[in-house]
Amino acid sequence: MNDDDLECERGAPAAVPQEDLADLAALGAFVDGELPHESHAAIQARLHADEPAARRVDAYRAQKAALQALSSVGEETAVPAWVVLRRRDPWWHRAGLAAAWAVAGAGFAVAAASMLPHWLPQGAGQDSALVAGSTNEAENFAHRADVAYAVYSPEVRHPVEVGAADEAHLVAWLSKRLGRPLSIPPLGEYGYTLVGGRLLPGAAGPAAQFMYQNDAGERLTLYVSESGRERDAVHLLRDGGRRTFYWSTDRMGYALSGPDSEARLRKIAYEVCGTLGGNSAQW
């Protein structure tokens, strides 16, 4: 957390005791992973009993995850480190140039369209467009799963809507909302137990998220939503320290997200893919 976050918390600087500001700074450093091991463990233990502090940490983590997700989407349009000021031409001059370029561009487009059939085999253009559209759809699905993991996996008190104690109800509820029978793959052999799940918005309908946790507090999420693809190969999305393996089986999209090492998460994803109807040809 930076100084702006502290300013938002304290409002008028003179109204907040110095010890409260120090506590806010400690919680911010805890979220950013900047505390020594002993201090980090002490705050981690404190969050289970201190509800206001837990809520503040949840808010900091959700804010940080959302900002990281937004910044990763816009990586191709990075903000320059300097600003160059140029003389502005008269509006009529700019308008004339724009009109000239528009006419030239339209002429080029017409010429290219008339020549395209001679350059490409029959149907090649349509096939390329379909492949590009499918790739974008799959990548958008993976990004949704990654953002959902980044937002909900750090939650201390409310990581899921329905807990593992009501697993039967959770499966029935989400199956009804997605319009397909769902199942929750067991991951006990990898040291992960079910925390629960929640309903989320997908690209074109509802999506489900199931969350797992191991004894060290590390979490994995399985994101499920309807897919327009019958069967897709398994792909990997990398975002910072997060990894997401995603694929489609029987027109359902699946994405397994986690912080684990890539090799270990790949092994778990392979198991989950097979359990949910996939096969080795998708790898």
C-alpha positions in Angstrom: 0.0 0.0 0.0 1.3 3.5 -0.7 0.9 6.9 1.0 -2.3 7.6 -0.9 -4.0 4.6 0.7 -3.0 5.9 4.1 -4.4 9.4 3.3 -7.8 7.8 2.3 -7.8 6.0 5.6 -6.9 8.9 7.8 -8.9 11.7 6.1 -7.6 14.7 8.2 -4.0 13.9 9.3 -4.4 15.3 12.8 -7.5 13.2 13.5 -5.8 9.8 13.5 -3.4 8.7 16.3 0.1 7.9 15.1 -0.2 4.2 16.3 -3.2 3.8 14.0 -1.2 5.0 11.1 1.5 2.6 11.9 -1.0 -0.3 12.1 -2.4 0.7 8.6 1.1 0.7 7.2 1.8 -2.7 8.7 -1.4 -4.1 7.2 -0.5 -2.6 3.8 3.0 -4.1 4.0 1.5 -7.5 5.0 -0.7 -7.4 1.8 2.4 -6.4 -0.3 4.6 -9.2 1.2 7.0 -6.7 2.6 7.1 -7.8 6.3 9.7 -10.0 8.0 8.6 -13.6 8.5 7.8 -13.2 12.2 5.7 -10.1 11.7 3.9 -11.7 8.7 3.0 -14.7 10.8 1.8 -12.5 13.7 -0.6 -10.5 11.5 -1.8 -13.7 9.8 -2.8 -15.1 13.2 -4.3 -11.8 14.2 -6.7 -11.7 11.2 -8.7 -14.7 12.5 -9.7 -12.7 15.7 -9.6 -9.1 14.5 -12.6 -8.7 12.2 -11.9 -5.0 11.2 -8.4 -5.8 10.3 -9.4 -8.8 8.3 -12.0 -6.7 6.4 -9.3 -4.1 5.7 -6.8 -6.7 4.4 -9.6 -8.2 2.2 -10.3 -4.8 0.7 -6.6 -4.1 0.1 -6.1 -7.5 -1.5 -9.2 -7.2 -3.8 -8.0 -3.7 -4.8 -4.5 -4.9 -5.5 -5.7 -7.9 -7.5 -8.1 -5.8 -9.6 -5.4 -3.2 -10.4 -3.0 -5.9 -11.3 -5.6 -7.6 -13.6 -6.4 -4.3 -15.3 -2.8 -3.4 -15.8 -2.0 -6.8 -17.3 -4.8 -6.4 -19.8 -3.3 -3.1 -20.9 0.3 -4.1 -21.1 0.4 -3.5 -24.9 -0.5 0.2 -24.3 2.0 1.2 -21.7 2.1 4.9 -20.6 5.2 6.6 -22.0 7.8 8.0 -19.5 7.7 11.5 -21.1 5.3 13.8 -23.0 6.1 15.5 -26.2 4.3 18.8 -27.0 3.8 19.5 -30.7 2.4 22.6 -32.5 -1.2 22.1 -33.4 -2.2 22.8 -37.0 -5.4 24.8 -37.8 -8.5 22.6 -37.6 -9.3 23.0 -41.3 -5.8 21.6 -42.2 -6.3 18.6 -39.9 -9.8 18.0 -41.3 -8.5 18.1 -44.9 -5.8 15.6 -44.1 -8.2 13.3 -42.3 -10.6 13.3 -45.3 -7.8 12.6 -47.8 -6.5 9.6 -45.7 -10.1 8.3 -45.4 -10.6 8.4 -49.2 -7.2 6.7 -49.8 -7.9 4.1 -47.2 -11.4 3.3 -48.6 -9.8 2.9 -52.1 -7.1 0.6 -50.8 -9.8 -1.5 -49.0 -11.8 -1.9 -52.1 -8.8 -2.9 -54.2 -7.6 -5.4 -51.6 -11.1 -6.9 -51.3 -11.2 -7.4 -55.1 -7.8 -9.1 -55.1 -8.2 -11.2 -52.0 -9.8 -14.2 -53.7 -6.8 -14.5 -56.1 -4.4 -14.5 -53.2 -6.1 -17.0 -50.9 -7.5 -20.5 -51.5 -11.3 -20.9 -51.4 -12.5 -20.4 -47.8 -9.1 -19.6 -46.3 -10.1 -16.1 -45.2 -13.2 -17.4 -43.4 -11.2 -20.2 -41.7 -8.6 -17.8 -40.5 -11.3 -15.5 -39.0 -12.9 -18.5 -37.3 -9.6 -19.6 -35.7 -8.8 -16.1 -34.6 -12.3 -15.7 -33.0 -12.0 -19.0 -31.2 -8.5 -18.1 -29.9 -9.7 -14.8 -28.6 -12.7 -16.4 -26.9 -10.5 -19.0 -25.2 -8.1 -16.3 -24.0 -10.9 -14.1 -22.7 -12.2 -17.1 -20.8 -8.8 -17.7 -19.3 -8.4 -14.1 -18.3 -11.8 -14.2 -16.5 -10.7 -17.3 -14.6 -7.4 -15.6 -13.7 -9.1 -12.4 -12.4 -11.7 -14.4 -10.4 -8.8 -16.3 -8.8 -6.9 -13.1 -8.1 -9.9 -11.5 -6.4 -11.3 -14.3 -4.3 -8.4 -16.6 -3.4 -6.9 -14.0 -0.9 -10.3 -13.6 1.0 -10.0 -14.5 4.7 -13.6 -14.7 5.8 -15.7 -14.9 2.6 -13.7 -16.8 0.0 -16.9 -18.8 -1.1 -20.7 -18.4 -1.1 -21.4 -22.0 -0.2 -18.9 -24.0 1.9 -17.7 -27.6 1.5 -20.0 -28.7 4.3 -23.0 -28.2 1.8 -21.2 -29.8 -1.1 -24.3 -31.6 -2.4 -26.3 -28.4 -2.3 -23.5 -26.5 -4.0 -23.2 -28.9 -6.9 -27.0 -29.0 -7.4 -27.3 -25.2 -7.3 -24.5 -24.5 -9.7 -25.6 -27.3 -12.0 -29.0 -25.8 -12.3 -27.7 -22.3 -12.9 -25.3 -23.5 -15.7 -27.8 -25.9 -17.2 -25.3 -28.8 -17.1 -24.5 -31.5 -14.5 -21.3 -30.5 -12.7 -18.9 -32.5 -10.6 -16.1 -31.4 -8.2 -12.9 -33.3 -8.8 -11.3 -34.5 -5.6 -7.7 -33.2 -5.1 -6.9 -34.9 -1.8 -3.9 -36.9 -3.3 -2.3 -33.5 -4.0 -3.0 -32.2 -0.5 -5.9 -29.9 -1.4 -9.4 -30.1 0.1 -12.5 -28.3 -1.1 -13.3 -24.9 0.5 -16.6 -24.4 -1.4 -17.7 -22.5 -4.4 -19.6 -19.5 -5.8 -21.6 -18.3 -8.8 -19.9 -15.7 -11.1 -20.9 -13.9 -14.3 -19.3 -15.5 -17.4 -18.8 -14.0 -20.9 -22.3 -15.1 -22.1 -24.0 -16.6 -19.0 -23.3 -17.9 -15.5 -20.0 -19.4 -14.4 -19.0 -21.4 -11.4 -15.9 -21.2 -9.3 -14.7 -24.1 -7.0 -12.0 -23.3 -4.5 -9.4 -25.7 -2.9 -6.9 -25.2 -0.1 -3.9 -27.1 1.3 -2.5 -27.2 4.8 -0.1 -24.3 4.0 -3.0 -22.1 3.1 -2.3 -22.1 -0.7 -5.4 -22.1 -2.8 -6.4 -23.4 -6.3 -9.7 -22.5 -8.1 -11.5 -24.4 -10.9 -13.5 -22.0 -13.1 -16.3 -23.6 -15.2 -18.5 -22.0 -17.9 -20.3 -23.0 -21.1 -18.0 -23.0 -24.2 -18.8 -22.8 -27.9 -16.1 -25.3 -28.6 -16.6 -29.0 -28.5 -13.0 -29.9 -27.4 -9.9 -27.6 -27.2 -6.3 -28.4 -26.3 -5.0 -27.4 -22.9 -3.3 -24.0 -22.9 -1.4 -22.0 -20.3 -1.9 -18.4 -19.2 0.8 -16.8 -17.2 0.2 -13.6 -15.2 2.8 -12.6 -12.7 3.1 -15.3 -10.1 -0.2 -16.9 -11.2 -0.8 -19.7 -13.6 -4.0 -20.8 -15.3 -4.4 -24.0 -17.4 -7.5 -23.9 -19.5 -9.3 -26.2 -22.0 -12.8 -27.2 -23.3 -14.5 -30.6 -23.1 -18.0 -31.3 -24.4 -18.8 -27.6 -24.9 -17.8 -26.7 -21.3 -14.8 -24.6 -20.6 -12.5 -25.3 -17.6 -9.7 -23.3 -16.1 -7.5 -24.3 -13.1 -5.7 -21.4 -11.5 -3.1 -21.3 -8.8 0.2 -20.0 -7.5 1.9 -23.4 -7.6 5.0 -24.2 -9.6 4.1 -24.6 -13.2 5.1 -28.3 -13.3 3.0 -29.2 -10.2 -0.1 -27.2 -11.4 0.2 -28.9 -14.8 0.1 -32.3 -13.2 -3.0 -31.4 -11.2 -4.6 -29.9 -14.3 -3.9 -33.1 -16.2 -5.7 -35.1 -13.5 -8.7 -32.6 -13.4 -9.0 -32.6 -17.2 -9.2 -36.4 -17.3 -11.7 -36.6 -14.4 -14.0 -34.1 -16.2 -14.0 -36.1 -19.5 -10.9 -34.9 -21.3 -8.2 -37.1 -22.7 -4.4 -37.1 -23.2 -4.8 -35.9 -26.8 -5.7 -32.5 -25.5 -2.2 -32.0 -24.0 
